């Protein structure tokens, strides 16, 4: 997977859903804005003016989790019992997040 850089613009609510208007940014523009070279293998974003990186993880599906830990699956997770989540987190230079 190759990386990318976006600038998060306006955010609005349409039909009770949050819609983000992201604009792609060239690597050269991103280097200038960040003040240093970014790792091209990662996804980067400037959200509310702050440099952020995209992180993702998997977790048990909230729609089919049972107290005993067995996940049978449901339509929310595609009958796998696991879902993929992701979000932008502020980048801390020189520190592992």
trRosetta pair geometry for C-beta under 8 A, 3 or more apart (Angstrom, degrees):
i j d omega theta_ij theta_ji phi_ij phi_ji
1 41 7.5 87 87 -168 77 70
2 40 6.9 -27 -164 155 81 92
2 41 7.3 -90 -138 -122 40 43
3 38 7.5 -152 134 128 154 109
3 39 6.8 140 -52 113 161 67
3 40 4.7 -165 37 177 123 43
3 41 5.4 74 -39 104 111 7
3 42 4.8 28 -109 65 127 31
3 43 5.5 -165 -148 -72 74 42
3 44 6.7 39 176 -5 119 88
4 24 6.9 -65 -176 -132 109 96
4 43 5.4 3 50 -125 79 81
4 44 7.3 -154 96 36 43 68
5 24 7.1 92 80 -164 63 61
5 25 4.3 -69 111 67 107 101
5 26 7.6 -16 60 86 123 10
5 27 6.6 139 4 -93 134 50
5 29 7.8 -178 102 79 141 92
5 30 4.1 -69 -157 -82 171 144
5 38 7.0 103 -81 73 124 161
5 43 7.8 175 -78 -164 39 52
5 44 4.6 -12 -109 73 80 102
5 45 6.9 167 -159 -84 54 40
5 46 7.8 37 -180 -14 95 89
6 22 4.2 -1 -179 -177 136 116
6 23 6.4 138 -162 67 76 39
6 24 5.9 -50 -103 -99 72 41
6 25 6.3 158 -117 4 17 94
6 43 8.0 6 3 -179 100 93
6 44 7.6 173 24 95 61 56
6 45 4.7 -12 64 -114 88 91
6 46 7.4 -145 101 28 51 69
7 22 6.9 150 71 -158 40 64
7 23 4.9 -20 57 60 95 96
7 25 5.4 90 -26 -50 96 122
7 45 7.2 159 -93 -162 22 70
7 46 4.7 -12 -117 58 72 108
8 11 7.2 9 168 -55 107 102
8 20 5.8 -46 -146 -171 100 118
8 21 7.7 109 -167 73 55 52
8 22 5.5 -34 -102 -100 56 80
8 45 5.9 52 -31 173 99 118
8 46 6.7 -151 17 88 76 55
8 47 4.4 32 22 -111 139 69
8 48 7.1 -22 76 -27 121 54
8 88 7.8 -102 -41 -13 141 170
9 20 7.7 132 54 177 65 69
9 21 4.2 -52 69 93 112 98
9 22 6.7 -178 11 -93 84 23
9 23 5.8 67 -34 -14 117 105
10 21 4.9 19 57 34 78 127
11 18 6.4 -2 -177 -172 105 95
11 19 7.0 164 -156 82 57 49
11 20 5.2 -18 -106 -104 88 67
11 21 7.2 -150 -76 14 41 77
12 18 7.8 161 88 -152 29 53
12 19 5.5 -20 67 61 76 98
12 21 7.7 32 9 -21 97 107
13 16 6.8 8 178 -117 106 20
13 17 6.8 155 -155 71 65 32
13 18 5.9 -35 -99 -95 73 54
13 19 7.2 153 -107 13 20 84
14 17 5.9 -32 71 62 68 87
14 19 5.1 11 17 -10 112 135
22 45 7.3 -59 -134 -131 121 119
25 29 4.9 -121 -177 87 96 122
25 30 5.1 115 119 -61 121 92
25 33 7.5 -38 -179 10 151 146
25 46 7.4 50 -19 7 158 115
26 29 4.6 93 57 9 83 102
26 30 6.9 -148 94 -7 43 88
27 30 5.5 -56 -147 38 33 114
27 31 6.4 38 154 -24 67 101
27 38 7.3 -141 -149 52 83 106
27 40 6.7 -6 -117 -101 134 105
28 31 5.8 -48 -149 30 31 112
28 32 6.7 30 153 -15 62 104
29 32 5.8 -55 -153 37 33 112
29 33 6.2 29 153 -16 67 110
30 33 5.7 -58 -143 41 31 109
30 34 5.9 20 161 -11 68 112
30 38 5.7 -49 132 8 122 139
30 44 6.4 98 -159 91 139 139
30 46 7.9 -161 -126 -35 81 112
31 34 6.1 -62 -139 45 24 102
31 35 8.0 -151 169 24 52 7
31 36 7.0 -99 -153 109 73 19
31 37 5.6 -5 -120 -100 110 52
31 38 6.6 -134 -84 1 67 87
32 35 7.7 27 178 -70 25 39
33 46 6.3 -54 145 -76 144 146
33 51 7.7 150 122 -80 97 103
34 38 5.9 102 22 -56 168 105
34 44 7.8 -37 -69 178 138 149
34 51 5.3 75 -115 -95 95 144
36 93 7.5 87 40 -121 151 139
38 42 7.2 -109 165 62 98 105
38 44 5.4 -33 -170 -45 151 159
39 42 4.8 56 90 10 105 109
42 53 5.5 -19 160 -150 135 115
42 54 7.1 171 176 44 85 83
43 53 6.9 120 81 -164 60 65
43 54 3.8 -6 82 23 115 130
44 51 6.8 -23 -168 -164 108 88
44 52 7.1 145 -163 81 59 50
44 53 5.7 -37 -105 -103 65 67
44 54 7.4 -119 -69 -6 21 86
44 91 7.7 -3 -133 -52 96 140
45 51 7.9 146 83 -156 40 45
45 52 5.0 -25 70 67 87 99
45 53 7.6 155 23 -98 75 21
45 54 6.8 77 -6 -52 111 90
45 88 5.3 -66 58 -121 131 135
46 49 6.5 -1 174 -131 98 16
46 50 6.9 160 -156 71 61 28
46 51 6.1 -30 -101 -93 72 51
46 52 7.2 153 -103 18 20 83
47 50 6.0 -33 69 61 69 84
47 52 4.9 -4 18 6 113 139
47 88 5.2 114 -21 120 152 155
50 90 5.4 -36 149 -118 134 100
50 91 7.9 176 157 26 88 79
51 90 7.3 83 81 -155 57 64
51 91 4.7 -47 114 32 98 124
52 88 4.0 54 138 174 143 104
52 89 5.9 155 -158 73 96 26
52 90 5.4 -60 -100 -94 82 35
52 91 5.9 -175 -118 -24 23 84
53 88 7.2 155 75 -150 21 67
53 89 6.3 -27 61 61 71 80
53 91 5.1 87 -16 -83 98 100
53 97 7.7 165 57 28 122 152
54 86 6.2 14 -176 -179 96 116
54 87 7.6 178 -145 95 62 23
54 88 5.9 -42 -93 -96 60 65
55 86 6.5 179 92 -147 45 71
55 87 6.4 -15 59 61 86 67
55 88 7.9 131 16 -119 76 19
55 89 5.4 8 4 5 123 121
55 97 7.3 -116 -71 107 143 128
56 84 6.1 10 -180 -179 114 98
56 85 6.6 170 -153 90 66 45
56 86 3.8 -24 -99 -93 87 100
57 84 7.5 169 89 -151 30 59
57 85 5.7 -16 64 62 77 92
57 86 7.5 154 17 -82 58 56
58 82 5.0 19 177 175 117 117
58 83 6.8 163 -151 82 70 33
58 84 5.4 -39 -95 -96 77 62
58 85 7.4 148 -106 15 25 77
59 82 7.0 157 80 -152 22 75
59 83 6.3 -26 64 61 72 81
59 85 6.1 2 14 1 112 123
60 65 4.8 78 142 -94 123 118
60 69 8.0 -104 -103 -148 152 61
60 71 5.6 -155 -148 -75 96 138
60 81 6.6 -36 -142 163 73 79
60 82 6.5 -60 -106 -105 34 59
60 83 7.7 21 127 18 17 85
61 64 4.8 24 91 38 122 91
61 65 6.1 -177 79 -42 59 84
61 71 6.0 117 33 -155 97 127
61 73 7.3 80 28 -122 153 42
61 74 6.4 -172 132 34 147 100
61 76 5.8 141 -167 93 122 112
61 77 3.8 -83 -89 -45 142 141
61 80 7.6 126 -37 76 129 73
61 81 5.6 -133 10 -164 113 31
61 82 6.3 -120 -37 -83 87 8
61 83 4.9 105 -97 -25 75 104
62 65 6.1 -35 -125 5 29 117
62 76 7.6 -72 61 122 72 157
62 83 7.6 -42 3 14 76 143
63 74 4.6 -115 118 67 114 147
63 75 7.7 -75 129 56 154 62
63 76 3.8 112 16 22 155 147
63 77 6.6 -172 50 -16 112 96
64 71 5.5 88 109 -159 103 78
64 72 5.6 -121 178 57 121 76
64 73 5.6 31 130 -177 172 2
64 74 3.9 -179 -58 -16 120 108
64 76 7.1 -173 -17 47 98 110
64 77 6.4 -101 21 20 124 125
64 81 6.1 -102 93 -113 124 64
65 69 7.9 -18 -162 -123 85 31
65 71 6.0 -28 -100 -99 56 94
65 81 7.9 107 -84 -160 63 81
66 69 7.0 -61 78 18 79 17
66 70 5.4 -13 52 60 125 75
66 71 7.2 -173 13 -85 85 44
66 72 7.4 56 -20 -9 123 97
71 77 7.8 -24 170 69 124 161
71 80 7.9 6 124 120 123 45
71 81 2.7 115 119 -152 123 116
71 82 7.0 103 109 -47 162 60
72 79 7.9 -48 137 -147 61 73
72 81 6.7 135 48 -84 17 107
73 77 6.0 -121 -143 78 69 109
73 78 7.3 -61 -162 96 110 40
73 79 3.4 66 156 -154 138 48
73 80 5.7 103 -112 13 111 19
73 81 4.9 -72 -70 -48 70 73
74 77 6.0 73 54 26 71 89
74 79 6.8 155 12 -83 10 56
75 78 7.5 34 -160 -78 34 32
75 79 7.5 10 -81 -45 35 80
76 83 7.1 -37 134 -80 96 129
77 80 5.1 -116 141 50 104 82
77 81 6.1 163 107 -28 152 8
77 82 6.2 139 -168 61 133 29
77 83 4.9 -104 -109 -67 99 86
89 97 6.1 144 115 173 141 152
91 97 7.8 -96 -131 -42 44 141
92 95 4.3 -35 120 57 117 114
92 97 6.0 136 32 -73 108 99
